[in-house]
């Protein structure tokens, strides 16, 4: 086939044509030629190797290159990269010598090469062609090594390393991968260099895919940490974000203008070749910058807005790109998946870590999730004191047991990637492994506080209530009714009409489906169903709707049975219980049920408030004077005497609320000792005495702790004291407490995003792909988005300060949530099947549950306090503060530390 040998010749010598030189991966427009292999996704779609090669060549040269203009494929550079096309064409010509599609490509590329010589007025050179059958030179380095892959043995061949002085991407790849050749079929494959890693792929290795695996390979990271770091650096440095930042920074630097070339005496005309070469290079650099900018925007559309990558492979997308600009060459979805997104995720992670290293008192939250593939993944987030959240890490562990040690090791890895000293707390739900992992983590990193997620704890409390035997009838009927309307659009439509005909003033809201583990949805479902019950009954009696469940149908049809009245009363009682206010004498909640619920709440109270940090935080909050909330000591209570005399009275003044003071003091002493052990080898004795005197001054409301709180922000109040010599020790501890996050909602939000990306039609996504996309999406959607606004700071906890629309939405189950729908389509918050219908019943304990007569009250809190009533009431309660303002007149000396030259004394 003569034309084939022509293209071999022309492609290998086009460097004489005056084109820009591209001898390495990053300078070339055709980097895929260096380590070319057929795209497995395209090959699966076409089922033909030549057709797959054709599609990949179209994506490289432009899909309209052969059908627009003069129809000649443009060749825009010379050097080793474009010359690599010779080997690719030779390989497939040997396999398919009679394939006309391949011949057409050879002919078209030959025409492109000839056009270059013609354009520059250079005669086509002659070159000798190696005859078929001649053996190629052996590779420089060959290592005989065998690895079992199924039932065959294959021999490994390492690529020779580059001898260049600077780091070369091909050199890095040669150290990251091992190449194999099957002795029987002569097929090539490649795998990870790490011993014990089973990663293996068919075809030739490509840099993008080699780096994609290397940067996430746990074995490579453990056994070849320096090589793994090089792969990380290679990926991050050459991500779209990093390249754009470098190129845009270069645009701000004035260009050095070279002096004009002088015409030589013997030169009749000015040599324009150098000027033309420079102009072409500048033009191509501008085009590449434009290409990167467009690719970066498309990548953000994929990761921030959820653009499906397959869309960019469609003819319509390519047509759109061609209409918008001829300078942009559409990038394939495979390039985004294997190159741009993994590299950008590494770049984003490095940027996040760099930002977090500048911030103290970070909160580490974590949670587990499972994708549809299925892959098990643990998400890890860092939250700053200003409530900025960073999706910092994710640990995929489908093939490992999730033990306490495993969780602890993974979290320590994330913590140390920033620095142990930057962290202030950790928070998660309280499953056995999560809770044990938190405790172990805090024992290792003593600077961190340990928090149980408050939101999960409240949901679990509702879950315990739902399992009470006295509520079994309610739960069974509630689930059956909600499920019926979720399956019947006809029934939901006529229910809406029935309510409208009845003249209801309120708009018809959604019926909330009950989630499998979202116990709060039982309450929102009951709230939404309650006003619909009379209308459902009318429709059943009129035979407009009919339940398949005979128990439910009979309840609505048989007025004399009393079951309808029982259900109506039960749903009202349940709504009242979980609201959560129980008033048996008003709502009709049976005393026995009230006592069972009381026992559950007492149990959960003990589990949660064994952690003293909540009480300490309350007493250190300058917005709430202790005198307004703490219980007054009895007459025979022991008092604590401070050593210093009061400058105001000249007498020793006892500390008020001594029991509460002792609890706060003991907690802060222990926390300060742990912080000092981490930060300071030999702490100054003034630190211990400083805490003592500063806490006493704060407890009395003396200077410098007598300043007003601005904007209701306790953290800002304590931060204003962090450099004060008579407040800084106590301020250090208080700032940590008020900086941290006490829930793991960042992980819940990310898990919702995983569910959104990982839809049933995209269920084959790998966990790492999802993690990469979400990290990029959150970085550019929030942290790099100038229009993104953080949620409004809401430090006030009074219920009446909650916006009325939000409060009503929660009460009626119609909050602004993706699970809420109009009554025309019942909201679907979780997948539900027949097995789930029996889940609740199987969990209900038929044994007699524990009972309690009254709620257990915190021993130091005055439950009758008007200030406390004002906090939880929907109507204001008049409160007169009992703070002794005379302490404001106290001399500054009252709060000063007593200098001690000896060792730190913690016995006070």
LINQUI-V258625 format. One record per backbone hydrogen bond with DSSP energy under -0.5 kcal/mol. CO is the residue of the C=O (numbers start at 1). NH is the residue of the N-H. If there is no record, write none. Layout:
# LINQUI-V258625
CO;NH + CO;NH
This chain:
# LINQUI-V258625
1;4 + 1;5 + 2;6 + 3;7 + 4;8 + 5;9 + 6;10 + 7;11 + 8;12 + 9;13 + 10;13 + 10;14 + 13;16 + 14;17 + 14;19 + 15;18 + 20;78 + 22;81 + 24;28 + 30;33 + 31;34 + 31;35 + 33;36 + 39;43 + 40;44 + 41;45 + 42;46 + 43;47 + 48;52 + 49;53 + 50;54 + 51;55 + 52;56 + 53;57 + 54;58 + 55;59 + 56;60 + 57;61 + 58;62 + 62;65 + 64;67 + 64;68 + 68;71 + 74;76 + 76;20 + 78;22 + 79;83 + 80;84 + 81;84 + 82;85 + 83;86 + 83;87 + 84;88 + 85;89 + 86;90 + 87;91 + 88;92 + 89;93 + 90;94 + 91;95 + 92;96 + 96;99 + 98;100 + 99;103 + 100;104 + 101;105 + 102;106 + 103;107 + 104;108 + 105;109 + 106;110 + 107;111 + 108;73 + 108;112 + 109;113 + 110;114 + 111;115 + 112;116 + 113;117 + 114;118 + 115;119 + 116;120 + 117;122 + 118;121 + 131;134 + 142;144 + 143;145 + 145;156 + 147;154 + 149;151 + 149;152 + 152;149 + 153;183 + 154;147 + 155;181 + 157;179 + 168;172 + 169;173 + 170;174 + 171;175 + 172;175 + 172;176 + 173;176 + 173;177 + 176;193 + 178;191 + 179;157 + 180;189 + 181;155 + 182;186 + 187;182 + 188;203 + 189;180 + 190;201 + 191;178 + 194;197 + 199;192 + 201;190 + 206;210 + 207;211 + 208;212 + 209;213 + 210;214 + 211;215 + 213;216 + 213;217 + 214;217 + 216;218 + 217;221 + 218;222 + 219;223 + 220;224 + 224;228 + 225;229 + 226;230 + 227;231 + 228;232 + 229;233 + 230;234 + 231;235 + 232;236 + 233;237 + 234;238 + 236;239 + 239;243 + 240;244 + 241;245 + 242;246 + 243;247 + 244;248 + 245;249 + 246;250 + 247;251 + 248;252 + 249;252 + 250;253 + 252;254 + 255;257 + 256;258 + 264;267 + 266;268 + 270;272 + 272;276 + 273;277 + 274;278 + 275;279 + 276;280 + 277;281 + 278;282 + 279;283 + 280;284 + 281;285 + 282;286 + 283;287 + 284;288 + 285;289 + 286;290 + 287;291 + 288;292 + 289;293 + 290;294 + 291;295 + 292;296 + 293;297 + 294;298 + 295;299 + 296;300 + 297;301 + 298;302 + 299;303 + 300;304 + 300;305 + 301;305 + 301;307 + 308;311 + 309;312 + 310;313 + 311;314 + 314;318 + 315;319 + 316;320 + 317;321 + 318;322 + 319;323 + 320;324 + 321;325 + 327;329 + 328;330 + 332;336 + 333;337 + 334;338 + 335;339 + 335;340 + 336;341 + 339;343 + 340;344 + 341;345 + 342;346 + 343;347 + 344;348 + 345;349 + 346;350 + 347;351 + 348;352 + 349;353 + 350;354 + 351;355 + 352;356 + 353;357 + 355;358 + 356;359 + 362;424 + 362;425 + 363;365 + 363;383 + 364;427 + 365;381 + 367;379 + 369;377 + 375;371 + 376;397 + 377;369 + 377;379 + 378;395 + 379;367 + 380;392 + 380;393 + 381;365 + 382;390 + 383;363 + 384;387 + 388;384 + 390;382 + 390;392 + 393;380 + 394;396 + 395;378 + 397;400 + 401;403 + 403;407 + 404;408 + 405;409 + 406;410 + 407;411 + 408;412 + 409;413 + 410;414 + 411;415 + 412;416 + 413;417 + 414;418 + 415;418 + 415;419 + 419;422 + 420;423 + 422;362 + 424;449 + 425;364 + 426;451 + 427;366 + 428;453 + 431;435 + 432;436 + 433;437 + 434;438 + 435;439 + 436;440 + 437;441 + 438;442 + 439;443 + 440;444 + 441;444 + 441;445 + 444;446 + 445;448 + 449;426 + 449;451 + 451;428 + 453;457 + 454;458 + 455;459 + 456;460 + 457;461 + 458;462 + 459;463 + 460;464 + 461;465 + 462;466 + 463;467 + 465;468 + 467;845 + 468;471 + 469;472 + 471;475 + 472;476 + 473;477 + 474;478 + 475;479 + 476;480 + 477;481 + 478;482 + 479;483 + 480;484 + 481;485 + 482;486 + 483;487 + 484;487 + 484;488 + 487;489 + 488;492 + 489;493 + 490;494 + 491;495 + 492;496 + 493;497 + 494;498 + 495;499 + 496;500 + 497;501 + 498;502 + 499;504 + 500;503 + 510;512 + 511;513 + 511;827 + 517;519 + 518;515 + 518;521 + 519;522 + 519;523 + 520;524 + 521;525 + 522;526 + 523;527 + 524;528 + 525;529 + 526;530 + 527;531 + 529;532 + 529;533 + 530;533 + 532;536 + 533;537 + 534;538 + 535;539 + 536;540 + 537;541 + 538;542 + 539;544 + 539;545 + 540;543 + 548;550 + 549;553 + 550;554 + 551;555 + 552;556 + 553;557 + 554;558 + 557;559 + 558;561 + 562;566 + 563;567 + 564;568 + 565;569 + 566;570 + 567;571 + 568;572 + 569;573 + 570;574 + 571;575 + 572;576 + 573;577 + 574;578 + 575;579 + 576;581 + 577;580 + 581;583 + 583;586 + 583;587 + 584;588 + 590;594 + 591;595 + 592;596 + 593;597 + 594;598 + 595;599 + 595;852 + 596;600 + 597;601 + 598;602 + 599;603 + 600;604 + 601;605 + 602;606 + 603;607 + 604;608 + 605;609 + 606;610 + 608;611 + 610;612 + 611;614 + 612;616 + 613;617 + 614;618 + 615;619 + 616;620 + 617;621 + 618;621 + 620;622 + 621;624 + 623;625 + 625;628 + 625;629 + 626;629 + 626;630 + 628;867 + 629;862 + 634;637 + 640;655 + 644;653 + 646;650 + 651;646 + 652;654 + 653;642 + 655;640 + 657;661 + 658;662 + 659;663 + 660;664 + 661;665 + 662;666 + 663;667 + 664;668 + 665;669 + 666;670 + 667;671 + 668;672 + 669;673 + 670;674 + 671;675 + 672;676 + 673;677 + 674;678 + 675;679 + 676;680 + 684;687 + 684;688 + 685;689 + 686;690 + 687;691 + 688;692 + 689;693 + 690;694 + 691;695 + 692;696 + 693;697 + 694;698 + 695;699 + 696;700 + 697;701 + 697;702 + 698;701 + 702;705 + 708;710 + 710;713 + 712;714 + 713;717 + 714;718 + 715;719 + 716;720 + 718;721 + 719;722 + 721;724 + 724;727 + 724;728 + 727;731 + 728;732 + 729;733 + 730;734 + 731;735 + 732;736 + 733;737 + 734;738 + 735;739 + 736;739 + 736;740 + 742;454 + 744;747 + 744;748 + 745;749 + 746;750 + 747;751 + 748;752 + 749;753 + 750;754 + 751;755 + 752;756 + 753;757 + 754;758 + 757;759 + 759;762 + 760;763 + 762;765 + 766;770 + 767;771 + 768;772 + 769;773 + 770;774 + 771;775 + 772;776 + 773;777 + 774;778 + 775;779 + 776;780 + 777;781 + 778;782 + 778;783 + 779;784 + 782;785 + 784;786 + 785;788 + 798;801 + 799;802 + 803;807 + 804;808 + 805;809 + 806;810 + 807;811 + 808;812 + 809;813 + 809;814 + 810;813 + 815;817 + 817;820 + 822;825 + 827;513 + 827;829 + 833;836 + 833;837 + 834;837 + 834;838 + 835;838 + 836;839 + 836;840 + 838;842 + 839;843 + 840;843 + 840;844 + 844;846 + 858;861 + 860;631 + 861;863 + 862;865 + 865;869 + 866;870 + 867;871 + 868;872 + 869;873 + 871;799 + 873;800 + 879;881 + 883;885 + 884;887 + 885;888 + 886;889 + 887;890 + 891;894 + 892;895 + 893;896 + 897;899 + 904;906 + 906;908
